[in-house]
């Protein structure tokens, strides 16, 4: 194989011109053979160009897919972060509400060791206790009522012992009832420990 790399562009063109002239001088068979070689080289060049183009397009597709995947991942992370933040805010607000109601009850009765149970089974009730397991019941608010207790009935067992000096009992009972009604409106059911709620402080970043 001859090495043409040492030739300048002008020398290479002169060589090609000379080769083509000599090929024509040698007759039709030589001319046909030369044409076939030229076409073959052209096809090779076209194939190489097509392969280069396909490779370029493939790289462009892969890059576009990578960019799309990264954008999708960023959007997912952003949505996830927003969802987590919303959930944390929801939980924080629930605890703040529980703390605020706990502070109201604690201020009214003069004690912190209180427990509230929102009970919803056939009828809805809110129990106020000194024990988390329905022990030492202070009173029960019948929110929806039943066959024995009308809606809003609030019979008490030991509420009078927490009555502040000089205060009217019915007024006192009505104030406690109003707070328990807030528990009913805020939650369908659940047990609430006032001591724990009073200690709650939102996390600071």
Secondary structure, 3 states (H helix, E strand, C coil): CCCCCCCCHHHHHHHHHHHHHHHHHCCHHHHHHHHHHHHHHHHHHHHHHHHHHHHHHHHHHHHHHHHHHHHHHHHHHHHHHHHHHHHHHHHHHHHHHHHHHHHHHHHHHCCCCCEEEEEECCCEEEEEECCCCCCCEEEEEECCCCCCCCCCEEEECCHHHHCCCCCCHHHHHHHHHHHHHHHHHHCCCEEEEHHHHHHCCCCCC
